[in-house]
Each structure stands twice: as structure tokens, then as C-alpha cells.
């Protein structure tokens, strides 16, 4: 069922809902292949996606592969020092220019027929095309996506997306000052659930006492709060003063629409990037960053993080089975504990409505 078909048969669920009476998204949003496919255009093509770490593309010719809404990208630092997100699709017959991450490339050469491009996307040469009438090398360039660098991370967007400053200006004001945190490692998880199930789960602390008893013991559930902004939300809690894992301070859990999370803890940053694979599977890339003083804690942090992730995976996969069962009818949301979920669903409803009414302002 496409978004358009769903709207035609049951338009009520697409309309804005007050938080006090809101219900969750219907099961079709989580299990239908056609619905999942349309999210490429309505959600992912119009949003900022995390694509790299700045350290991976620090020098001229350094490049990282990425993909947004089915569009292959090569994130590359030019000879002029400018970072670009070029479409990794040759203008000749759609061959790839890069097939793996790399460093200090002088040019980008298509792996199919050898057309060669400068690091800024200009075509430099096309073998044996001299006999082609009116073939102008200078007129051919690779398309370029938007790209920004922020706090050691790189984000890209292939279509018009909200201003990136609308995401991060308020976040910058809350994050601790000091030198950039150092990358320590990545853990990736493939999960048998729709990407939105994982995001829904992240956006509420309602499940903490039952699903994460050890994490809940580190936090103050009674003081757990959620703050909403236009394109992001923040969950926060004081850390238990007696905890030996993170030390004294506050846990800040930021979510950036639609699928990026920043877990800010004393001396640490943990980032989640949720990558849709199909309607019932996603991959979560979980990266760890530390201050110089906290770096030695990585092994212990990674072990505890893996425990929490395994708990989340178990409940998210169970929820996906429930959504696919045919039994589920969208339930009421808790206005106090699930206002972050409500906020996410309202942004999605707005994006979905754009597919039904493309001229409507989001």
C-alpha cells in the first residue's frame, strides 16, 4: 500500500494530532514494502544524513562512500580544501567512480570505461570520445549534494532539507566546550525491525524500568525529561551520583530528524545512525568518541553499551513481529513519557502528506 493509497482509504491517520490524544502510526507504516520505498523520497531524500567523520576526509583526495535514498555518493576533499558530496555515478553510463573509501586520490576515475573527473566533479577526460560530434568535456560535471561539517561529523542531503543550523545551534549551546573528542571505534547491529521501530524506542524512557534495569539504575527516572524542538528532541536525566561507569553529571540523549542520535555523557559522545535496509530490517552504526581523559574507559563503555543494545534489539524485534501480525491497531501514546515519539510521528505525518499534496508546505 503506497502512501497515496493509504491516505485515500484512511486519511484520518495522516492528519496532525494533539499530543494529549495522539495515537501511534498504523502498522502499515512499519511493514509494507511499498510504503517503505516511498519513504526514500518523502523522508530520506529531504533530510540530513550522517555520512562520515571529518577525520576520514581531512586531506585532499580523501574520500568516503555513502548512499542517501538510493543515490550513491562519494564524500571527497578537493584540492581547494572544500569538502563535496559528489554523486558516485558516471555521466557516461552510470558506472561507479569509487568503490571503497580511500585517501589522497588525485582524480576520480570511472571503473567502467575510464572517464576521469577532478575532485570538484569536473570531467577531465573521456577515452576515445574525440569522434563524438558536439561532445564538450567542459560542460559535463558530476551532480553535487549538500554537505556540512559539524563537531567532527559530516552530514549530507541530496534534496532540499531544513537548514542545518536549525538542528545544531541549540545543541551547540548545551554541549561542553573543549577540544574535539577522539574516535574510538564502531559497533554495528543488523536488527529485524523497521527503522522507525528503533527510533520510536530511542525516543522514550517509558521502557527503561522494564527493558533496561541496569541503565535505569544509572539514571533518575523521576527527573527524566523530554524537550522538543522543530527538528530534534532532547531527553535528559541526572546521572546517579554513585554510578561508577560515567561519573557525576547529566545524560543528554539528542535525536536529529529522522535517524541520527547523539548520546552525550561526561567526557563521551556516542552516536547512533539508523540505516533502513528494507521494511523489516535496519542497521544501527554505533560510534564512540572520548575526551583524552575518558578514552581509557572505552572497553568498559562498549561492553555496557552492547548490553543495552542487545536489550533494545530484543524488544524492537518483538515489536516488529507484533506490528506484522495483523493484530495491532494503533494505540494511544503516553503524553508525558512518549511526547518524543509523538513529535517524531508528527514530522513523519507531515512528510507523508507532502507525497499526497506535493505543493503543500511541510
C-alpha positions in Angstrom: 0.0 0.0 0.0 1.5 3.3 -1.0 1.2 6.5 1.0 -1.3 7.8 -1.5 -3.4 4.7 -1.3 -3.3 4.7 2.5 -4.4 8.3 2.5 -7.2 7.7 0.1 -8.6 4.7 2.1 -8.0 6.1 5.6 -7.0 9.8 5.5 -7.5 10.5 9.3 -4.2 9.0 10.5 -2.3 11.4 8.3 -3.7 14.5 9.9 -1.9 16.3 12.8 -2.8 15.0 16.2 -2.7 16.8 19.6 -0.2 15.2 21.9 -2.9 14.7 24.6 -5.0 12.4 22.4 -2.4 11.1 19.9 -2.2 7.5 18.7 0.9 5.9 17.2 1.4 5.4 13.5 -0.6 2.4 12.0 1.2 -0.9 11.4 1.2 -0.4 7.6 3.9 2.3 8.1 6.2 -0.4 9.5 5.6 -3.5 7.5 4.5 -2.5 3.9 7.3 -2.7 1.2 5.7 0.0 -1.0 5.4 2.3 2.0 9.0 1.8 2.9 10.0 2.5 -0.7 8.2 5.9 -0.7 10.0 7.0 2.4 13.1 7.3 0.3 11.6 10.3 -1.4 9.4 11.7 1.4 11.8 11.3 4.4 15.4 10.4 3.5 15.9 12.4 0.3 14.8 15.6 2.1 16.8 15.2 5.3 20.4 15.4 6.6 22.1 12.1 6.8 25.3 11.4 8.7 27.9 10.2 6.1 31.4 10.3 7.5 33.7 11.6 10.2 35.7 14.7 9.3 39.0 12.8 10.1 38.2 10.4 7.3 38.3 13.2 4.7 40.9 15.5 6.2 43.3 15.8 3.3 42.9 16.4 -0.5 41.7 13.3 -2.2 40.5 11.6 0.9 37.1 10.1 0.2 34.3 8.0 1.8 31.4 6.2 0.1 27.8 6.9 1.2 24.3 6.4 0.0 21.2 8.5 0.6 17.8 7.5 -0.6 19.3 5.1 -3.1 21.7 7.8 -4.5 25.4 6.7 -4.3 27.7 9.5 -3.1 31.4 9.9 -2.7 32.3 12.4 0.0 35.7 13.9 -1.1 38.0 16.7 0.0 39.1 18.7 -3.1 42.5 20.2 -3.9 41.0 23.5 -2.9 40.2 22.2 0.6 36.5 22.2 0.0 34.5 19.1 1.1 32.0 17.9 -1.5 29.4 15.2 -1.7 29.5 14.1 -5.4 27.1 11.7 -7.0 29.1 8.5 -7.4 27.6 7.9 -10.8 29.5 8.5 -14.0 27.8 10.8 -16.5 28.6 8.3 -19.3 26.7 5.1 -18.5 26.3 5.2 -14.7 29.5 3.4 -13.6 31.0 4.0 -10.2 33.8 6.4 -9.7 34.9 5.0 -6.3 34.2 1.5 -4.9 35.7 1.9 -1.5 36.9 4.5 1.0 40.4 5.9 0.1 42.9 8.6 0.7 44.8 11.2 -1.3 43.3 10.4 -4.7 44.4 12.8 -7.4 41.3 12.2 -9.6 38.2 10.1 -9.7 38.1 7.5 -12.5 35.0 5.6 -13.5 35.6 1.9 -13.1 33.5 1.0 -16.2 35.0 3.0 -19.1 37.7 5.2 -17.5 36.1 8.6 -17.7 38.1 10.8 -15.3 36.9 13.6 -13.1 38.6 16.2 -11.0 37.9 16.2 -7.2 35.4 19.0 -7.7 33.3 16.9 -10.1 34.5 18.4 -13.5 35.0 15.9 -16.3 38.7 15.9 -17.3 38.8 13.2 -19.9 36.8 10.6 -21.8 38.8 7.9 -23.6 38.2 7.7 -27.4 35.3 10.2 -27.4 37.1 12.5 -29.8 35.0 11.4 -32.7 31.7 12.2 -31.0 30.0 15.2 -32.5 29.5 18.2 -30.2 31.0 16.4 -27.2 32.1 19.1 -24.8 34.2 17.8 -21.9 34.0 21.2 -20.1 30.2 21.1 -19.9 30.0 17.8 -18.0 30.1 17.7 -14.2 29.0 15.3 -11.5 25.9 16.4 -9.6 26.7 17.5 -6.1 24.7 17.1 -2.9 24.7 19.5 0.1 27.3 18.8 2.7 28.2 20.2 6.1 30.9 19.6 8.8 29.9 19.8 12.4 31.8 18.8 15.5 33.9 16.2 13.7 30.9 14.7 11.8 29.9 15.1 8.2 26.2 15.3 7.1 24.8 15.4 3.5 21.5 15.9 1.9 20.6 15.2 -1.7 17.5 17.4 -1.9 16.2 20.5 -0.2 16.4 19.9 3.6 15.8 22.0 6.7 18.6 24.5 7.4 21.3 22.5 9.2 21.6 25.4 11.8 18.0 24.6 12.8 19.3 21.3 14.1 22.6 22.2 15.8 22.5 25.8 17.0 20.6 25.0 20.2 22.6 21.7 20.6 25.9 23.6 20.4 24.8 25.8 23.3 24.3 22.7 25.5 27.4 20.7 24.6 30.6 21.1 26.6 33.4 23.3 25.2 36.8 21.9 24.6 38.9 20.1 22.1 37.2 17.7 19.7 36.6 14.2 21.0 38.6 11.3 19.5 37.0 8.4 17.7 37.5 5.1 19.5 35.5 2.6 17.5 32.2 1.4 15.9 29.8 -1.3 16.7 27.2 -2.2 14.0 24.0 -4.2 14.6 21.6 -5.6 12.0 18.1 -5.7 13.5 15.0 -7.4 12.3 12.8 -4.3 12.7 11.7 -1.3 10.6 14.0 1.7 11.2 11.1 3.6 12.8 10.7 0.9 15.5 14.2 1.6 16.6 13.8 5.3 16.5 10.5 5.1 18.4 12.2 3.1 21.1 15.1 5.6 21.4 12.7 8.5 21.8 11.1 7.4 25.1 12.3 6.5 28.5 9.0 4.8 29.3 10.5 1.4 28.7 13.7 1.9 30.8 12.5 0.2 34.1 11.4 -3.0 32.3 13.8 -3.3 29.4 17.0 -1.7 30.8 17.1 -2.2 34.6 20.9 -1.6 34.8 20.8 1.5 32.7 17.7 2.7 34.6 19.8 2.3 37.8 22.3 4.9 36.5 19.6 7.5 35.7 17.0 9.3 37.8 13.7 8.1 36.1 11.6 10.6 38.2 13.7 13.5 36.8 13.8 12.2 33.2 12.5 14.9 30.8 12.0 15.4 27.1 12.3 18.7 25.3 11.1 19.2 21.8 12.4 21.5 19.1 11.5 21.9 15.4 13.7 19.2 14.0 15.2 17.5 17.1 14.4 16.5 20.6 16.4 16.1 23.8 15.9 13.5 26.5 17.9 14.2 29.7 18.4 12.8 33.1 20.8 13.4 36.0 23.2 10.6 36.5 23.1 8.7 39.8 25.9 10.2 41.9 27.1 6.8 43.0 27.5 5.3 39.5 31.0 4.0 38.7 30.5 3.9 34.9 30.0 7.5 33.8 30.7 9.6 36.8 28.7 12.6 38.1 26.8 14.7 35.6 23.9 14.6 33.2 23.0 12.2 30.4 21.8 14.1 27.2 20.1 12.0 24.5 19.6 14.0 21.4 17.7 12.8 18.3 18.1 14.6 15.0 15.3 14.0 12.4 15.0 11.5 11.1 17.6 8.9 12.1 20.6 10.2 14.0 21.2 10.1 17.7 23.8 11.8 19.9 24.3 10.3 23.4 26.3 12.9 25.4 27.8 11.7 28.7 30.7 13.1 30.8 33.8 13.0 28.6 32.0 11.0 25.9 29.9 11.1 22.8 28.1 8.1 21.4 26.4 8.4 18.0 23.7 6.2 16.5 22.9 6.2 12.8 19.9 4.1 11.9 20.1 2.9 8.3 17.0 1.4 6.7 17.7 -1.9 4.9 14.1 -2.9 3.9 10.7 -2.6 5.5 11.5 -5.1 8.3 15.3 -4.6 8.8 17.6 -1.8 9.7 21.3 -1.4 10.6 22.5 0.7 13.5 26.0 2.1 13.4 27.1 3.0 17.0 30.3 5.1 17.2 32.2 6.0 20.3 34.1 9.3 20.9 36.1 10.3 24.0 38.0 13.1 25.6 41.6 12.4 26.3 40.9 11.7 30.0 38.0 9.4 29.3 39.5 7.4 26.4 40.6 4.6 28.7 37.0 3.8 29.6 36.2 2.7 26.0 36.3 -1.1 26.6 34.1 -0.9 29.7 31.7 1.5 28.0 31.5 -0.7 24.9 30.6 -3.7 26.9 27.8 -1.9 28.8 26.6 -0.3 25.6 26.4 -3.7 23.9 24.3 -5.0 26.8 21.8 -2.1 26.3 21.8 -2.5 22.6 21.0 -6.2 22.9 18.1 -5.4 25.2 16.8 -2.9 22.7 17.2 -5.3 19.8 15.2 -8.0 21.6 12.3 -5.7 22.3 12.4 -4.0 18.9 12.3 -7.3 17.1 9.4 -8.4 19.2 7.5 -5.2 18.4 8.1 -5.7 14.7 6.6 -9.2 14.9 3.6 -7.7 16.7 3.2 -5.0 14.0 3.4 -7.6 11.3 0.9 -9.9 13.0 -2.3 -8.3 11.7 -3.4 -8.0 15.3 -2.2 -4.5 16.1 -4.4 -1.4 15.9 -2.6 1.9 16.6 -2.6 2.6 20.3 -2.7 5.8 22.4 0.6 7.5 23.3 1.6 8.5 26.8 1.6 12.3 26.7 4.2 12.5 29.5 6.6 9.7 28.6 6.1 9.4 24.8 6.0 13.0 23.7 9.2 12.5 21.8 7.5 9.6 19.8 4.6 11.9 19.2 6.9 14.6 17.9 8.6 12.1 15.5 5.3 10.8 14.2 4.1 14.4 13.6 7.2 15.1 11.5 6.6 11.9 9.6 2.9 12.6 9.0 3.9 16.0 7.6 6.5 14.3 5.3 3.9 11.7 4.2 1.3 14.4 3.5 3.8 16.0 1.1 3.6 12.9 -1.1 -0.2 13.2 -1.2 -0.2 17.0 -1.6 3.2 17.8 -3.1 2.6 21.6 -3.3 1.8 21.8 0.4 4.4 23.4 2.6 5.9 20.9 5.0 
